[in-house]
Amino acid sequence: MLGLEELEVGLIFWASDNLRDDVRAVKAYGLRAGQLGIQAGLEIESAAEIWDRVLTDEHFIVTALVCSFDGESYTDIPTVARTVGLVPPSSRAERVARLKAISALGRHLGIDCVACHIGVIPPGHDARSYSEVLDVTREICGFCQANGQSFALETGQEPAKVLLRFIEEVDRANLKINFDPANMILYGTGDPLDALDVLAKRVISVHCKDAEWPDRAHPDALGQEAPLGHGKVDIPAFIAKLKSNGYTGPLIIEREQGEARQRSAEMREAINLLRKAVSAGRAAAS
């Protein structure tokens, strides 16, 4: 039975029609674990047995299934608020059905976490929209609970205290957080290390990603993603903060921008950076 090491480095990657090739591309970096993203439109109805065989044959650990939805756009903050996650009412029913199908797939594969961007949580004064998002989150939590899974929300699109209050009001034990420090910077919603302190008890997984802050002259603009170690996330401090808060799960690299050859080089640099940070932390503790 495969098991993860403490703070094992992995990679988020997106499934294609040939999962074996996808997994082998990740393993080529010397990794044996990752989050598996499932894009809108990817056929999954008949995937369970094939994917199970691939993961078994390749001795590869999928730590979470990550869902994206048709029609989502991350062009700028207003577009994110209008199109992303379970918040937009016009697409909510279709997206809930997709999430449930992914959860069912995860159950067959023995994967105990499903994650997504829920979208920009409506402000509390918009009582009807806020209540609807609470209700749909409870529905998804219930479905995932029946499948032995956590439902993890990715950080960044609102300040940490807003997300924590929302989670507390949903009031479901299996509602967790996939913490992405770079998203706090990209959306300008708060210092990622401070946010981690606020949310630490709910963090079940993390993305290791870097970014530059948005241009204050353009309040609707997102910041810019950067290669790990080249942005405003203090990666060694982030790893140390995770450890001090008791996190022992995987460190999942996310880097999807840039030309393929450059991105591959950045991935290798990121893996080395994270492994050095973890090793330094162990040496300091001994």
C-alpha positions in Angstrom: 0.0 0.0 0.0 1.5 3.3 -1.1 1.7 6.1 1.5 2.8 9.7 1.5 5.9 10.9 3.3 5.5 14.0 5.5 5.4 17.1 3.3 6.0 15.1 0.2 6.3 17.2 -3.0 3.7 16.6 -5.7 2.2 18.4 -8.7 -1.3 19.4 -9.8 -1.9 18.1 -13.4 -4.9 17.9 -15.6 -6.3 14.7 -17.0 -6.4 14.2 -20.8 -7.9 11.3 -22.7 -4.7 9.3 -21.9 -4.2 9.4 -18.1 -1.2 7.0 -18.3 0.8 9.6 -20.3 -0.3 12.3 -17.9 0.9 10.4 -14.9 4.2 9.4 -16.5 4.8 13.1 -17.4 4.5 13.9 -13.6 6.7 10.9 -12.7 9.4 12.2 -15.1 10.0 14.9 -12.5 10.8 12.3 -9.9 7.4 12.7 -8.2 4.9 10.0 -7.2 2.0 12.0 -6.1 -0.3 14.9 -7.2 -3.7 16.4 -7.4 -5.6 15.4 -10.5 -7.5 18.1 -12.2 -10.6 17.3 -14.2 -11.5 20.0 -16.8 -15.0 20.7 -18.0 -16.0 18.5 -20.9 -13.6 15.7 -20.1 -15.5 12.4 -20.4 -15.4 10.6 -17.0 -18.5 8.4 -17.1 -16.5 5.3 -18.2 -13.1 6.4 -16.7 -13.2 4.7 -13.3 -11.9 1.2 -14.1 -9.3 2.5 -16.6 -8.0 5.2 -14.3 -7.9 2.8 -11.3 -5.7 0.4 -13.4 -3.4 3.3 -14.5 -2.9 4.6 -11.0 -2.3 1.0 -9.7 0.1 0.1 -12.5 2.1 3.4 -12.2 2.2 3.3 -8.3 1.0 6.9 -8.3 -0.9 8.6 -5.5 -3.7 11.1 -6.3 -4.3 13.2 -3.2 -7.4 15.0 -4.5 -9.6 15.5 -7.5 -9.8 19.1 -8.6 -12.8 20.3 -10.5 -13.1 23.2 -13.0 -16.3 24.2 -14.8 -17.4 25.1 -18.3 -17.7 28.9 -18.7 -15.2 29.9 -15.9 -12.9 32.8 -16.7 -10.1 34.4 -14.6 -9.6 37.5 -16.8 -10.1 39.9 -13.9 -11.8 40.1 -10.5 -15.3 41.1 -11.8 -15.2 38.2 -14.3 -14.2 35.8 -11.7 -17.1 36.9 -9.5 -19.5 36.5 -12.4 -18.3 33.1 -13.8 -16.4 31.0 -11.3 -17.5 28.2 -9.1 -20.9 27.5 -7.5 -21.8 31.1 -7.0 -23.3 32.0 -10.4 -27.0 30.8 -10.2 -27.5 30.1 -13.9 -24.9 27.4 -14.0 -25.2 26.1 -10.4 -27.3 23.0 -11.0 -25.1 21.8 -13.9 -21.9 22.4 -11.8 -23.3 20.6 -8.8 -24.1 17.6 -10.9 -20.5 17.6 -12.3 -19.0 17.9 -8.8 -21.1 14.9 -7.7 -20.0 12.9 -10.7 -16.4 13.7 -9.8 -17.0 12.7 -6.2 -18.4 9.4 -7.3 -15.4 8.8 -9.5 -13.1 9.6 -6.5 -14.9 7.1 -4.4 -14.3 4.3 -6.9 -10.6 5.4 -7.1 -10.2 5.6 -3.3 -9.5 9.3 -3.3 -10.7 11.0 -0.2 -10.8 14.7 -1.2 -12.6 16.7 -3.9 -11.6 20.4 -4.4 -12.6 23.4 -6.4 -12.9 27.2 -6.4 -16.3 27.8 -5.0 -16.3 31.3 -6.4 -16.4 34.8 -4.8 -18.5 34.3 -1.7 -21.4 36.9 -1.9 -21.2 39.6 0.8 -23.3 39.1 3.9 -25.6 41.9 3.0 -26.7 40.0 -0.1 -28.7 37.6 2.1 -30.4 35.6 -0.6 -27.3 34.8 -2.6 -25.2 34.1 0.5 -27.9 31.7 1.8 -28.0 29.9 -1.5 -24.3 29.4 -1.6 -24.4 28.1 2.0 -27.1 25.6 1.1 -25.3 24.3 -2.0 -22.1 23.9 -0.1 -23.9 21.9 2.5 -25.4 19.7 -0.3 -21.9 19.0 -1.7 -20.5 18.3 1.7 -23.2 15.8 2.4 -22.6 14.0 -0.9 -18.9 13.9 -0.3 -19.4 12.7 3.2 -21.4 9.8 2.0 -18.4 9.0 -0.3 -15.9 9.2 2.6 -14.5 12.5 1.3 -13.6 16.0 2.3 -14.7 18.9 0.2 -11.9 21.5 0.0 -12.3 25.1 -1.0 -9.4 26.9 -2.5 -8.3 30.2 -0.9 -7.8 33.6 -2.3 -10.9 35.1 -3.7 -11.9 36.7 -0.3 -10.0 37.6 2.9 -9.2 34.7 5.2 -11.6 35.8 7.9 -14.5 36.0 5.4 -13.8 32.5 4.2 -13.5 31.2 7.8 -16.8 32.7 8.7 -18.4 31.1 5.7 -17.0 27.7 6.6 -18.2 28.1 10.2 -21.7 28.9 8.9 -21.8 26.0 6.6 -21.1 23.9 9.7 -20.0 20.7 8.1 -17.0 18.8 9.5 -15.7 17.6 6.1 -15.6 21.2 4.7 -11.8 21.9 4.4 -9.4 24.2 2.7 -6.9 23.8 -0.1 -4.6 26.7 0.8 -3.0 28.6 -2.0 -0.7 31.4 -0.8 -0.3 32.9 -4.2 -4.0 33.4 -4.6 -4.1 35.7 -1.6 -1.6 37.9 -3.5 -3.2 37.5 -6.9 -6.5 38.8 -5.6 -5.0 41.2 -3.1 -7.0 39.7 -0.3 -4.3 39.5 2.4 -0.8 38.4 3.5 -0.6 34.6 2.8 1.2 33.8 6.0 -1.3 35.8 8.2 -4.1 34.0 6.3 -2.6 30.6 7.0 -2.6 31.4 10.7 -6.4 32.2 10.5 -7.3 29.1 8.4 -4.7 26.5 9.6 -7.1 24.2 11.4 -9.1 23.7 8.2 -6.2 23.2 5.8 -6.1 19.7 4.4 -3.9 20.4 1.3 -1.8 23.2 -0.1 -0.8 24.6 -3.5 2.8 25.8 -3.8 2.5 28.8 -6.2 4.0 32.3 -6.3 2.8 35.6 -7.5 3.2 39.4 -7.7 0.7 41.8 -6.1 -1.9 43.5 -8.4 -1.3 47.0 -9.7 -3.2 49.3 -7.3 -3.9 51.7 -10.2 -6.2 49.0 -11.6 -8.4 47.7 -8.8 -10.2 45.1 -10.9 -7.0 43.5 -12.1 -5.4 40.3 -10.8 -1.8 40.1 -9.9 0.7 38.1 -12.0 1.7 34.5 -11.3 5.4 34.0 -11.0 7.7 30.9 -10.9 8.0 29.5 -7.4 10.6 31.4 -5.4 10.5 34.4 -7.7 7.4 36.2 -6.4 6.2 37.7 -3.1 5.4 34.4 -1.3 8.3 33.7 1.1 8.4 29.9 0.4 10.8 28.9 3.2 8.7 30.9 5.6 5.5 29.3 4.2 6.9 25.8 4.7 8.0 26.7 8.2 4.6 28.1 9.0 2.8 25.0 7.7 5.0 22.9 10.0 4.5 25.1 13.0 0.7 24.7 12.5 1.0 21.0 12.4 0.5 20.4 8.6 2.1 17.2 7.4 0.4 16.7 4.0 1.7 17.0 0.5 3.2 20.2 -1.0 1.5 20.4 -4.4 3.2 22.6 -7.0 0.9 24.6 -9.3 2.5 26.2 -12.4 0.4 26.4 -15.6 1.5 29.6 -17.3 4.4 29.9 -19.8 5.9 28.0 -22.6 6.3 24.2 -22.1 10.1 24.0 -22.0 10.4 27.0 -19.7 7.6 25.7 -17.4 9.4 22.3 -17.2 12.6 24.0 -16.0 10.6 26.0 -13.5 9.0 22.8 -12.2 12.4 21.3 -11.5 13.5 24.4 -9.8 10.4 24.5 -7.7 10.8 20.8 -6.7 14.4 21.5 -5.5 13.3 24.6 -3.6 10.6 22.8 -1.7 12.8 19.8 -0.9 15.5 22.1 0.4 13.0 24.0 2.5 11.6 20.8 4.0 15.1 19.4 4.6 16.2 22.7 6.3 13.2 22.5 8.5 14.0 18.9 9.6 17.7 19.8 10.3 16.6 22.8 12.4 14.2 20.6 14.4 16.9 17.9 15.1 
